[in-house]
Amino acid sequence: MTQSLFFGRTGLDRSRTQSILDDALKGADDGELYLEYAQSEAFVFDDNRLKTASYNVEQGFGLRAVVGEATGYAHASDLSEDALKRAASAVQAVKAGRGGAVAGGPARTNIKLYPDDNPLDALPFEAKAKLLADINDYARSKDSRVRQVSASLSGEWAAIEIIRPGGEIIRDIRPLVRLNVSVTAGDGDRQESGSYGAGGREGYARFIAPDAWRGYVDEALRQALVNLDAEPAPAGDMEVVLGSGWTGVLLHEAVGHGLEGDFNRKKTSAFAGRLGERVAAPGVTVVDDGTISGRRGSLTVDDEGTPTSKTVLIEDGILKGYMQDRLNARLMGVPVTGNGRRESFAHQPMPRMTNTFMLAGDKKPEEIIASVKDGVYAVNFSGGQVDITSGKFVFNCTEAYRVKNGKVGAPLKNCALIGDGPTVLTRVSMIGDDFALDPGIGVCGKAGQGVPVGVGQPTIKVDRLTVGGAGG
């Protein structure tokens, strides 16, 4: 299929392309030609009408030559021999006359983690528009306090082909879909919102089934109504319980980035040089796993052609490894882990997370809540700010509750969690048996690039964490 996408319908000839690539990478340590063709669509229903309906097609190539720590990179949306020759001339500047052999190619895999089917073709436009209208009508019929409903549906189908010196070719077809619902409820002058969504590397069918999308609406509305009754959050250091699933985004941001290979090779991570050391409480095991079938953060092969893997980062509190792309693995003298990712052909690959999560423990969630004398139970987060070098973070809770003497009390508004990732891990004292992955909505940003990711964790108790609120 990629043969016709990149050669049958463009200005590229396969044999000539291979010859230009081989010449461009002579003397380089590594490199590849990355070809991409992507179709995407997005629908947004807001204010009782379909506000946005878009369809885009993007195609292009990225040519990379790596010498030592230096990378020459050139890209173009023009799939022609002239454009490729110009790119080859540009990346050769990084070689500075060096001579050597390009590193061997990635291992091969016969595993496929998602179907080739294009989700954009599965439903006509009218059906997608009607789905969002039905979601809007259902949400507004559920409760008289509903004031605003926003629903969005998005899908993508991307084909990539990675060509390496010597003729090695690696291909992947990548579907990706997502359905989101946001509900705003009001009572008098007060308004609060809730949201829920789901997605993955598959078609639309599972997410647009009536039982599924009604469940998303019900959950978004529940959150909004809970927040209508919320009271100001307390402030100070206290016990904090983090719920299962999406709350793993705190782990992703505050700890995950610090375990990526580039930050550790450059010694700018709080975890640099600490392999084999205790960095978390006993029982804390954190993994990055790109091999989970159909998950949003999964990839059959990464954007360098390496099969993804299940990488143990922290095991029982001990730092075991980092996430690696080819460049950083080579410079650090360690195995590549299949974490070389890029937003598109216009971006260089770098070490990035796939699905990153903490494994389950043996405590019941009720037991964890019951152990809290005075604290907060954080169930959902919105965005946060993180300093990757130090791991310091501020996360805003979209659903949180006061806990006193083991009892869950009033919901809280304006509740923020403040701390740093390495310290938080050492203060985990109880780990639940209710592990869950997020429903498939994560997007991770790094160095201006966004990629889809997954997060997850069980319910956990952190003995001390700073809660920012209005006091009280």
N, C-alpha and C positions, 0 to 999 in steps of 0.2 A: 504493500500500500504506500509506504513512504517513497518508494522508487518513483511512482507516478506523481507524487506531491512535489518532490524536490528536483526531479530530472525530466520526467515526461512532459511537464507543462511549463518549464522555466528555461532560462538561457544557460543552464548548466549541463555539461556532459560529464558522466561519472568518471570515465578514465582520465579526462583532462583535469577534472577537479582533484582526483587523487594525486596526479603528477604535480600540480601546483602546491598542494598540501605538503607532499614529501619534500619538495625543494624548500618550502618556507620553514620547515622544522629541522632541517639539517643543522646539527650542532647544538640543538636545544636539548634541555633535560627532559622536557615533557611538553605536551600540547595536543590540541585536537581541533577539528572543525565541527561546530555544533550547529545543526540545521533545525529550524522550528517552523511549524505551520499551526496556527491556532484559530479556532472559531469560538466566539463567546457571545452570550446574550444576557441581558439584564432587564427585569421588569420591576417597576415600583408602583404600588397602589397606595395613594395617600389622599386625604381630604375627599373621600368618597369617589375618587376617580383614578383611572390609570394615568399616572403622571409621566412615567418614563417607559419607553420600550426601545431598546437599542440592540443592534447586532454589529459585531465587528469581526474582521478577518485580519490577522497579522501574520507575516512571514518574514524570515530573514536568517542570517547566519552570524555566528561569532567565531572568529579565528583567534586562537591563543597559542603563544609560544612562551615557555617558561625556562628561565636560566637562573639557577640558584634561587634567590628570593625574588628576583625581578620577573615581571610578567609583561609581555607585549600583547595587547588586545585590540582588535579592530572588529567592527560589526557593521552590517548594512541590511536594509530591508529589500535591497535589490539582489535577487538571486540570479546573478549573471557572472560570466567569466571575467569581464572587465572589473566588476566590483571585487571579486575574489582576488584578482591579481593586485589590485590596489591595497587590499587588506594584507596580503602576503608581504608586500613591500614594506608596509608599516610595521608589522610585528618583527621583521627581521632585524630591526634596529636594536632590539634587546639582546641579540646574540653577541654583538661586539667581537666578531671574529672567532668565537669559541668553536671547537670541534668536539664531537662526542656522539654518543648513541642516545636516542630517545628512550625513556623508561618503558618497560614492558606494559602492555595493555592490562585492563582490569580482568578479573576472573569472570567467567561466563555463568549465566544462570538460565535454567529452563522454567523457573517459577514465574507465574503471572499473578499479580495481586488484584487486578481489576479487569473488567471487560473492555473490548475494543469499541463497542457500540457507541455511536454518537448520541448523547442525550438530547441534543438540540433538535434531532429529527423525530423524536418519539411522540411529540404532541404538536398539533397545529397552534398557530398564534391565538386563535379564538379560545381554545381550551385553557391556555395559560392565563389569558386575561380574565376568563370566567372564574378560574380557580382563585385568583386574588380578590375578585369581587365577592365571591362566596365567603372567603375568610373575613373580609370586611363586614359583611352582613351578619355573619355568625357572631363575631365579636361584639358588635353593637347590640345584638339581640340578647346577649347574656346578662347585661346589667345596665340599669338606667344611668349609672354613674360614668359609663364609658363616654369619653369626649373626643378621643382621637384614636384612629387605627392606622398603622402603616404596615404593609406587607410587601415583601420583596422575594423574587425568584431569580436565581442566576445559574447559568450553566456554561461549561467550557469543554471543548474537545481539542486536545493538543497532540500533535504527532511530532516526535523528535527523532533525529538520526545523528549519531556521533560517529565521525569518521576519523580514524587514527592513522598515523604513518604506517605504510606497509599494507594497507588495505583492510584493516580490521574495521567492521561496521557493527554498531550497537543501536538497536531501535526500541522505541517505546511509544505506545498509544495511551494517553492519559485523559480520562473523563473526570469531571469535577462538578458537583452540583451543591446548591444550598438554598434553603427556604427559611426566611426569617419573619417573625411577627413582633410588632411592638404595639402596646396598648397603653393609652393614657386615661386614667380615671380621675374624676374630680368630685369634691364635696365642698360646696360653698366656694371660697376663694382658693382652696388648696387643690393642687393637682400633683399626681405622682404617676410614674411610668413603670412598666415591667416589660420584659422582652424574652423571647425564646426562639431558638432556631435549631436546625439540624442539617447535616449534609455529609457528603463523602464522595469517594471515587466510584461512582455507579450512575445509573440512570435516575430519572425523577420518580419512578413508580412508587418506591417505598415511602417517600416523603409527602407525596401528594394524595395518598390514600386518605379518604375522609376521616377515619379514626386517628390517623397520624396528625394531620394539620389541625383538627379540632383539639387534640391534646396540646399542641403548641399554643393555640389561642388560650385554652384554659389556664395553662401555666403562666403565660404573660399577664393575663388578667389577674390571676391569684397574686402575683408579685405586686402589681399596681395597687390592689386593694389592701394588701398587707402594709404597704408603704404609706397608705392614707392614714393609718393608725399609728405611724411611727413617732417616737419621741426623740428628743436630742440625745446623741450618743455621749457616753461618759468620756473622760480624757485621763490618760495616765498609763502606767505599766500595769498589766493585768494578765490573767490567764485568757488564752484565746483558743477556741476550737474552730478548725476549718472543716467545712463539710466536704463530701466526696465529689469527684468529677471535675467540673469546670474550675473549682478553686485551685486546681493544679497549675493554673496560669501564673500564680504567685511563684511556685517552684520553678516553672519555665523561665520566668523573667529574672528572678532574684538569684537563681542557682544555675540554671541551664546554660545561659550565655557564658558564664564563667568557666564552663567545662568544655567549651569549644576550642579546638586545637590552636587556632591562630593567636588567641589571647594568652594561651599558656606558653606557646613557643616564644612569644615576644615578652613574656613575664609581666603582662599587664593585668592578669587575673589574680584574684585573691586565692585561687587554688593552684597557682603556678609552683612547680617544684615540690608538690606535696603528695605525690603518688605513694601509696602505702601508709599514709598517715591517717589518723582519725580526724574526720572533718564533720561528722554528724553523730548523733546519738546512736547507741546500739539499737538494732532493729530497722534503721533507715536504709533502704535499698532503692536506688534510683537508676532507671534504665532509659535508654533511647532506643526505640524499636520501630524501624521503618518497614517491617515485614508483615504488619497486620493487614489482612485482606480487606480491601475496600475502605480503609480509613483515610480521612482527609490528609493526614500527614505522611501517608505511606507512599513509597515509590518502588517499583520493581527494580529499577536501576536509578542511581542518582544522576545528576547532570554532568558527570564526567564518565558515565557508563559503568560505574562500580555497583554491583548488587548491594542493596541496603542490608543492614544486619541488626541484630539485637545486641546492643553494646551496654555492658554493665559499667556504669559510671561510679556509683558508690554502692558498696556491698556491706551490709551490717555496720554502716557508719564509717567504713574505710574507703578512701579514694582509690579507685581501681583503674580508671582510664579516662580518656578524653574523646570527643567526637572529632574525626579527622577527614579532611579531603586529601587529595593526592599530594599537593604541594607541601602542606604542613606535616603530613605523615612521612614524606621523604626526608624533609629537613630535620625531623625529630627522631628518625630512625625507628619508627613504629609502624604497625600495620594500618592500612587505610580501612575506615569503617563504613564507607558508603554514605558520608554526610556532606559531599560536595554538592551544593545547591546554588541555583541562580534564579532570579525572577523571570528572565527571558533571554533570548539570544543576544540582547543588547547589554547583558551584564556578565561580569566575570563570576565564576563559581567561588565559593568560600565555605568554610565549615558552618553548617547550620543544623538545627535540630529537625527531627521528623515527628515522631510521637514520643514525648518525654513524660515520664510518670514515676511516682513512688509506688512500690508494691505494698500489698495488704499486710496487716499484722493480725493479731488474734483477739482484739478487744471489740466488744459490741458497741455500736455508736451510743446507745443509751447509757452504757457503763462510763463512757468517756464524758458525756454531758453531766452525769451524776457526780463525777469527781470534781467538778468546778465549783469553788466556793464563791468567787466573785470575778466575773469575766464576761466575755462576749462570744457568741456563736455566729461565725461568718459563713453564710451559705452561698452567696454569689458576689462576684466582683464585676466592676466595669473596668475602665482603663487604669493604668498606673504609670508611674515614672520610676525608672531604674537607672542607676549608674553601674554599667557593666563591670568597670574596673574594681569597684569596691563592693558591689552587690547591694548597695543601699537602695531602698525602695520606699515608695508611698503608694498604697493601693486603696481605691475607694470601693466600699461595699455597697452593692445595690440591694442586698437583703442581709440583714444581720439582726441579732436578738440579744437582749441582756440576759445573763445567766447568773442567778444567785442561789447558793446552797443547793446546787444540782438541779434547779428547775429553770426551764426556759421561760423567760418573761416577755416583756414588751418588745416589739420591733423597734429598730433604731434608724434614725436618719442622720445624714452627714457623718457617717462613721468611716474612718480611715485607719489603715494599719500601716505602721511605720517601723522600719527595722533594716537589717541587712541579712542577705541570704545565708552566708556562712554561719552567722550566730544563730539564726532561727533554727537551722538544722540541728545544732547541738542542744537545743532546748525542747526538742520533741520528746515527750514522755509517754505518750500513749498512741498506738496506731490501730485503726479500725480494721475490721474484716470485710468492709463494704466497698472495696475498690471499684471505681467506675472511671471510664474515659469520658471526656466531654462529648456532647452530641454531634460534633463535627462542624465547628464554627471558627476555629482559631486561625489567625493570621499573624505572622511574626515579622517584625521589621528589624533590619540590621544594615547599616551602611547604605541606607536609602533603598534597599531592596525588600520587597514583601513576598513571602512564600506561605502557602497553607501548611498548618501544623496541627498536631493533636496534643492534648495535655490530659492529665488524670492523676488521681490519688484517692486513697481512702480517707475517711474522717480521721483527723489527727488532733492531738492536743499539744499546744506550745505553752510551756509553763510561764513564760513571760514575754510579752510583746507590747510595744507602745501603741495605744489606741488614741487616735486624734479625734476629738469631738468637741461638743459645746460645753463639756464639763457636767458635773453632777453625779 
